[in-house]
Amino acid sequence: MEGDPTLQLRVFDLNCWAIRYLSKRRQERVQLIGDTLRREGFDLVLLQEVWSERDYSDLKVKLGGCYPFSHYFRSGVIGSGLCVFSRFPILDTLLYQYSLNGYPYMLQHGDWFCGKSVGLVVIKISGIVFNVYVTHLHAEYCREKDAYLPHRLVQAWELAQFIRHTSKAADVVVLGGDLNMHPEDVGIRLLRGWTGLRDAFAEATRFEGCEDGCTLVPDNCFTVNSELLPFPLGIRIDYILYKAVSSFTVKCEELKTTTGTAPGMDIPFSDHEAVMATLHIRRQEQAAGDTLSTVEPTLADVVTEARTEVGVGLRAARRQRYSAGRMAVLALLLLLLQAAAALGALAGLADGQPFPKLSFCLLAFLALGILLLATGLHLFHTMEVKMLQGTEDQMRMALRALQERP
Amino acid sequence: MEGDPTLQLRVFDLNCWAIRYLSKRRQERVQLIGDTLRREGFDLVLLQEVWSERDYSDLKVKLGGCYPFSHYFRSGVIGSGLCVFSRFPILDTLLYQYSLNGYPYMLQHGDWFCGKSVGLVVIKISGIVFNVYVTHLHAEYCREKDAYLPHRLVQAWELAQFIRHTSKAADVVVLGGDLNMHPEDVGIRLLRGWTGLRDAFAEATRFEGCEDGCTLVPDNCFTVNSELLPFPLGIRIDYILYKAVSSFTVKCEELKTTTGTAPGMDIPFSDHEAVMATLHIRRQEQAAGDTLSTVEPTLADVVTEARTEVGVGLRAARRQRYSAGRMAVLALLLLLLQAAAALGALAGLADGQPFPKLSFCLLAFLALGILLLATGLHLFHTMEVKMLQGTEDQMRMALRALQERP
């Protein structure tokens, strides 16, 4: 930095769609990703959906020469899928698992099993401390009736809070990941407003890639076009965001995305497009102003909007908790009734058994099954209510703080 | 600070043992705690095991006059039980839920349901930023054969990492809570060594209270003396720890504990003794040296020791995952066999049903029950393995960093 006042950082971000047994042509694509990364020599590589640790190890071996430092974040049943490769030493890491992440019984969606998280790695380049975050938020399966919106908003809020609290001593913050939110969605506005992060796509001096920076596009052969339907030209849900915390400035000189296929190949890296940013970091004479203050007037509205959505989720969770509890009580009553009938029969109060033995047993097992299931659901939704309430509380506190500022 | 160079901070810490329906004389004790806190006028109050939100609300109403700022941390099924009351405005909060916290099927221990966490509140007094942490780690039920040691060590490690990453911009760090570890236990040494936190009891200029600062003592009428047995004089598991991060010094002028009963009363606040510290904070001319460096030579040994224990837990978790998986496969095989037999009977391959219908159905239900339970257990232990592996990885990285330092 002393000699050359500008540090250049080239960042690569990709949701790899590398689900064992499920993702098409996975091994071929992981190999292709590895080859490209080795050839291109980025400074930082932020990957999501590397669900198989074997894939990570293979990449680590292949990339050992140009990216000697790496970290895989473990969480959930399958793993967080998050990993980082770096040209510079990773000094420290931390994982924060989001408190809400869908429902375990929504097996067809499976997000719950991934233990969605945000991973932090700290690196230092030429004396500048970089806090680099990689994350993947809950997927959106139906935009019109998005049952997971409250959970995704809780995640966006926790992500913002985690970044704010952990980046206070960092000079530069970089966040890459599949946020599963469109640029104008309330979650993105909340995340950007509450952290002061800037969107590399919006700030880039030069852009090259899919129209509007889209990262899920119809030109990608793995895209199911019907899933894009309300947006036939594609959507942008993968981001590189950044900010300078102390007396530095960051500028995005160039942003690129792949355009349906990997460069020079006939297959894509993934069902998502890769996002590649070239950031220029400069030390500036006077310290940067608080980026929060410039967006504050609208920030209170954004927090209010997010809080309203979390409130909607809270009411739904309370209803589900109530239904599950009622079901458990009914099943328990049925079991008690059956126990009374069985005891009565044993004590000779009734002439013989009122039911045939088989149906009686089947009914008892059914009631027991429902009791266990409903109790489990009740506990799960109780936790959901607690976390939604907690987030709503925090947002209310944030609003008060925003309103009290001059 | 400008006029008076020393800031005095009086901190109160207590595990309240306020479990609805289970804790003896709960309401009376919560009232007593509230009365004492109002009378004594501490600056900061850190409470654990306030499981009922009603108790928190009652305390909040009662203490509104002298502690106008408070926060209750929600998590898990029951709630984290953590809350903070403060004389000074709470500027921000963050909750970190530990990734491991016992087993849901250990109903008699129940820790899993509490969503054990660490809560952070940020306050500013006379321009000094305080990061105040409150936590409660997994209980120790059997010291000789402590099955929860690896989980508690993961919690201690996550607590240390969380404090390190979130306190970089703080001037003073204060941690209060029931750590469920004796002062010489590896978890405490890890936490203190890795964060540089100092133990108020060890550093206090004046001490008044139970011998050796014990917080579980035989003089407390709620203590089950047999549970203390290897330590008939009591144990110390509740702590106030602190450090100055930047150019400040903190000194513990006085440490007190209650001694079996609340001051001037005939019943105790709780089954734990309260810990009360008076801290003196001074701005110093030259910045404080890195507290880590002074303890470093032994720190590597402590991390190694902790890593070994986590490794023991990892092997146990792998064994349990394997057993649960094998059980699930066996139950599935039995179900498939039964299905084949039933299909055979339906297709008329066998002369009549080989089993009586009732036993056949009972067996099928049993197999189904075992299949579901074993699958659930397998998933749970898979997550446990992931988190233990992740912690081991982080500890290995920390060790390398320690060894590479000159």
Interface residues (C-beta under 8 A of the other chain):
Chain A: Y72 F73 R74 S75 G76 V77 G79 I90 L91 D92 T93 L94 L95 Y96 Q97 S99 F113 G115 L120 Q161 F162 R164 H165 T166 K168 A169 K357 L358 C361 L362 F365 G369 L379 T382 M383 K386 M387 Q389 G390 D393 Q394 M397 A401
Chain B: Y72 F73 R74 S75 G76 V77 G79 I90 L91 D92 T93 L94 L95 Y96 Q97 S99 F113 G115 L120 Q161 F162 R164 H165 T166 K168 A169 K357 L358 C361 L362 F365 G369 L379 T382 M383 K386 M387 Q389 G390 D393 Q394 M397 A401
